[in-house]
């Protein structure tokens, strides 16, 4: 219990720093989280020899995405004939296709170069590297109000799902992936999470309290829980209990941000782009 309290304190302080510090520091703090998650991914999958390359690939993608406006401005100045492409939505659509392809080909080549073969578990690692990158970039590009909304969705859903499941849970949802998760806990987490985030979001001026907003937030609480299950499936695949031991009593950074990675891109699409 003492370790969990210390771990929770560390998480809260880190989140406060992310919210209070200027964006340059915020980007750096988010980047650090991404690096931790990438390291944990390659360690639990026994692909340590690719760890440095994985961090490098993540770092390149993160740097480009976070500094995209400045990079596009520079490129359009150097290559004026391409300025229409750079300042249209077309380039961003291409980026969504190029990034996974870049990761796939690069990591596949490096795996063959390092091991002489494609090791077991390579493709789940590849998928999660892309997943971590997109989720981390989305988190970095959120405005501070949307960052608070994200925390309210993820933390409230997780907390109430745990409490309702502990005292009222009977029906197991996915016993082979996450034995402790129950239908009652999931429903309770979604209901409470949607109501609390509706209150916080309306206070932040992000939307009006309405049935439409409530339904949208309910959907995001489901996405939050699916992100948790996805990471649980990854750990089951590689036979580990936690992604790491970075946070006392809470496991690794990926354990704490599994739901955040899933929800952040949706909030970005909703209008949270900084």
Phi and psi in degrees as a GROMACS rama.xvg file:
@    title "Ramachandran Plot"
@    xaxis  label "Phi"
@    yaxis  label "Psi"
@TYPE xy
-61.104  -42.9978  UNK-2
-63.369  -39.5142  UNK-3
-64.7993  -38.4392  UNK-4
-65.8441  -43.858  UNK-5
-62.4824  -44.212  UNK-6
-61.8863  -42.7475  UNK-7
-63.4146  -38.2407  UNK-8
-62.7255  -43.8397  UNK-9
-61.3687  -43.585  UNK-10
-63.1455  -44.5358  UNK-11
-65.5397  -44.146  UNK-12
-62.9839  -42.5486  UNK-13
-62.9195  -43.1852  UNK-14
-63.7284  -39.015  UNK-15
-64.0504  -40.805  UNK-16
-62.9638  -41.3636  UNK-17
-60.6417  -38.9385  UNK-18
-76.9492  -39.1501  UNK-19
-84.4115  -31.6191  UNK-20
-76.4109  155.743  UNK-21
-60.6049  164.767  UNK-22
-61.6853  -33.8962  UNK-23
-58.914  -41.1725  UNK-24
-73.6742  -37.2022  UNK-25
-58.4615  -46.7829  UNK-26
-58.6468  -39.77  UNK-27
-67.9478  -39.9707  UNK-28
-66.9457  -39.1123  UNK-29
-66.4537  -41.7594  UNK-30
-58.7239  -42.7983  UNK-31
-60.7371  -40.1567  UNK-32
-62.0944  -42.76  UNK-33
-61.989  -39.8366  UNK-34
-64.7156  -44.9539  UNK-35
-57.8368  -45.6467  UNK-36
-65.0957  -39.5225  UNK-37
-64.4211  -43.6419  UNK-38
-60.8847  -45.8015  UNK-39
-61.1027  -40.9718  UNK-40
-58.5317  -48.0589  UNK-41
-72.9527  -26.8834  UNK-42
-75.0605  -47.0111  UNK-43
-70.0798  -20.7355  UNK-44
-92.9601  1.62762  UNK-45
60.4922  36.3448  UNK-46
-114.041  41.8596  UNK-47
-58.9166  -31.1589  UNK-48
-66.4826  -19.6146  UNK-49
-98.7651  2.45362  UNK-50
-59.6815  -48.8817  UNK-51
-59.9666  -42.6601  UNK-52
-65.2554  -38.9322  UNK-53
-62.1239  -44.5208  UNK-54
-63.8611  -39.3252  UNK-55
-64.6882  -44.8364  UNK-56
-61.6879  -44.8129  UNK-57
-60.1853  -44.4588  UNK-58
-62.8295  -42.1123  UNK-59
-61.9346  -48.5649  UNK-60
-62.8529  -41.38  UNK-61
-65.9847  -45.5819  UNK-62
-60.7708  -43.9438  UNK-63
-64.6962  -45.7053  UNK-64
-65.5132  -43.7481  UNK-65
-68.934  -35.1912  UNK-66
-101.897  21.4696  UNK-67
-57.3532  -45.8149  UNK-68
-57.4696  -43.6754  UNK-69
-67.1993  -39.2179  UNK-70
-66.1119  -43.291  UNK-71
-65.1067  -38.6035  UNK-72
-62.7012  -42.6091  UNK-73
-65.2339  -45.0486  UNK-74
-64.8673  -40.1655  UNK-75
-68.5879  -26.3899  UNK-76
-73.9972  -41.817  UNK-77
-72.8803  -35.4569  UNK-78
-125.574  78.6441  UNK-79
-60.1665  -27.7817  UNK-80
-68.091  -17.5889  UNK-81
-100.647  4.63503  UNK-82
-62.7087  -34.757  UNK-83
-63.2922  -42.155  UNK-84
-63.4663  -44.7983  UNK-85
-65.9726  -33.8504  UNK-86
-97.2136  10.9429  UNK-87
-106.272  169.15  UNK-88
-72.5193  -9.91751  UNK-89
-59.549  -42.5924  UNK-90
-62.4223  -39.5979  UNK-91
-67.1637  -34.9071  UNK-92
-65.328  -41.8001  UNK-93
-63.0294  -37.4686  UNK-94
-61.4679  -37.8644  UNK-95
-64.8151  -26.3849  UNK-96
-88.9305  -41.051  UNK-97
-67.2498  -41.5413  UNK-98
-60.2195  -52.4763  UNK-99
-61.0558  -37.9305  UNK-100
-64.5536  -41.3722  UNK-101
-61.8325  -45.9501  UNK-102
-62.3176  -45.8008  UNK-103
-61.4434  -51.8179  UNK-104
-66.9196  -41.2032  UNK-105
-65.6461  -48.8281  UNK-106
-68.7911  -35.3766  UNK-107
-63.6523  -45.8486  UNK-108
-61.5998  -44.314  UNK-109
-67.0233  -35.48  UNK-110
-65.1863  -44.7167  UNK-111
-64.46  -37.5692  UNK-112
-69.5293  -36.6977  UNK-113
-82.2616  -48.7527  UNK-114
-102.048  -16.769  UNK-115
77.9255  6.62004  UNK-116
-163.122  171.572  UNK-117
-95.3284  108.282  UNK-118
-69.159  157.701  UNK-119
-59.9464  135.59  UNK-120
89.351  2.28465  UNK-121
-62.2792  -46.4053  UNK-122
-69.8024  -37.8076  UNK-123
-60.4223  -37.6338  UNK-124
-64.1021  -43.6574  UNK-125
-60.262  -47.1149  UNK-126
-58.7499  -45.4553  UNK-127
-72.305  -27.8094  UNK-128
-65.1095  -43.9495  UNK-129
-65.0179  -42.5457  UNK-130
-61.1481  -47.0753  UNK-131
-62.1676  -41.3807  UNK-132
-64.5124  -49.575  UNK-133
-62.1277  -43.2489  UNK-134
-64.8064  -40.7439  UNK-135
-68.6806  -41.879  UNK-136
-62.8518  -42.7266  UNK-137
-60.3076  -42.6623  UNK-138
-61.2464  -41.998  UNK-139
-65.2948  -31.0257  UNK-140
-91.8887  -0.275736  UNK-141
-72.8951  145.87  UNK-142
-71.7797  162.199  UNK-143
-62.207  -40.7702  UNK-144
-60.8305  -40.761  UNK-145
-70.421  -28.2622  UNK-146
-64.0215  -42.6894  UNK-147
-64.3183  -40.1417  UNK-148
-61.9613  -41.3542  UNK-149
-59.053  -46.7951  UNK-150
-61.2415  -40.8336  UNK-151
-64.7767  -38.9581  UNK-152
-66.5459  -52.4736  UNK-153
-69.4968  -48.4962  UNK-154
-69.1404  -42.9062  UNK-155
-68.6858  -40.9031  UNK-156
-61.5791  -46.2281  UNK-157
-64.4676  -43.5503  UNK-158
-65.6469  -49.2939  UNK-159
-73.2295  -30.1007  UNK-160
-63.5903  -39.8947  UNK-161
-66.7717  -47.1962  UNK-162
-66.4391  -47.2323  UNK-163
-65.281  -41.6797  UNK-164
-63.897  -37.7656  UNK-165
-66.0381  -40.5769  UNK-166
-98.3093  -24.4059  UNK-167
-126.237  -5.13518  UNK-168
-69.1532  132.253  UNK-169
-131.801  -41.4306  UNK-170
-94.9445  114.74  UNK-171
-73.6513  135.687  UNK-172
-85.5062  -56.5415  UNK-173
-133.327  77.1233  UNK-174
-60.0497  -28.8586  UNK-175
-80.8883  -21.8771  UNK-176
-100.644  -50.7997  UNK-177
-140.819  88.8061  UNK-178
-58.9266  -27.3893  UNK-179
-85.1875  -11.4568  UNK-180
-79.7414  131.006  UNK-181
-120.995  160.962  UNK-182
-63.6494  -41.8821  UNK-183
-62.9271  -42.6551  UNK-184
-64.4448  -41.2575  UNK-185
-62.8452  -46.2349  UNK-186
-65.2453  -42.1004  UNK-187
-64.5415  -40.5173  UNK-188
-64.0053  -41.557  UNK-189
-66.4848  -44.9028  UNK-190
-63.5351  -51.0228  UNK-191
-67.4095  -40.6207  UNK-192
-63.3835  -40.5383  UNK-193
-66.8878  -42.3899  UNK-194
-65.9047  -45.3012  UNK-195
-66.8949  -44.2787  UNK-196
-69.3595  -28.5727  UNK-197
-63.6994  -43.6016  UNK-198
-63.9614  -48.1121  UNK-199
-66.9919  -43.7108  UNK-200
-62.0701  -39.1386  UNK-201
-69.5988  -36.4543  UNK-202
-66.9001  -30.7836  UNK-203
-81.4831  -6.62128  UNK-204
77.8626  21.7588  UNK-205
-82.3796  -27.5568  UNK-206
-164.158  165.229  UNK-207
-86.0096  141.626  UNK-208
-64.6297  115.674  UNK-209
-154.599  169.41  UNK-210
-63.4294  -39.2659  UNK-211
-61.2047  -43.8262  UNK-212
-64.4974  -41.078  UNK-213
-62.8462  -42.9625  UNK-214
-65.8783  -39.9648  UNK-215
-63.8999  -43.0584  UNK-216
-68.5026  -34.7373  UNK-217
-61.6866  -41.8315  UNK-218
-59.2933  -41.7285  UNK-219
-68.3834  -31.3434  UNK-220
-67.7069  -33.1783  UNK-221
-67.739  -43.08  UNK-222
-59.3259  -40.3985  UNK-223
-58.7153  -44.9867  UNK-224
-71.1183  -33.0397  UNK-225
-66.9061  -36.4025  UNK-226
-62.1921  -38.9307  UNK-227
-63.9586  -44.5944  UNK-228
-65.7724  -36.4944  UNK-229
-62.9229  -43.1071  UNK-230
-69.5505  -34.2033  UNK-231
-63.1919  -39.5282  UNK-232
-63.6711  -38.1859  UNK-233
-62.1366  -44.3466  UNK-234
-66.8239  -38.3874  UNK-235
-62.5992  -39.4839  UNK-236
-60.7234  -40.3783  UNK-237
-99.5663  6.55258  UNK-238
67.0606  38.6227  UNK-239
-123.133  153.009  UNK-240
-83.7112  -42.5043  UNK-241
-128.473  157.265  UNK-242
-76.3311  -16.1608  UNK-243
179.793  -165.746  UNK-244
-134.481  27.5522  UNK-245
-64.8273  -40.4603  UNK-246
-105.377  114.942  UNK-247
-53.7294  127.622  UNK-248
75.8329  -2.57521  UNK-249
-125.768  -3.54666  UNK-250
88.2056  -141.749  UNK-251
-96.1373  176.509  UNK-252
-64.9001  -39.5211  UNK-253
-63.3138  -33.1738  UNK-254
-62.9451  -36.04  UNK-255
-84.019  -26.1878  UNK-256
-108.605  11.3519  UNK-257
-59.0096  -43.089  UNK-258
-73.9258  -35.3952  UNK-259
-60.5512  -42.1181  UNK-260
-61.2872  -33.0554  UNK-261
-78.2277  -37.561  UNK-262
-84.9986  -36.2229  UNK-263
-53.0989  -45.5574  UNK-264
-61.9106  -33.9363  UNK-265
-67.0277  -41.082  UNK-266
-66.5878  -33.8033  UNK-267
-62.3171  -44.0346  UNK-268
-66.3484  -33.606  UNK-269
-66.9176  -19.5112  UNK-270
132.185  14.0869  UNK-271
-88.8035  13.0399  UNK-272
-66.5647  127.985  UNK-273
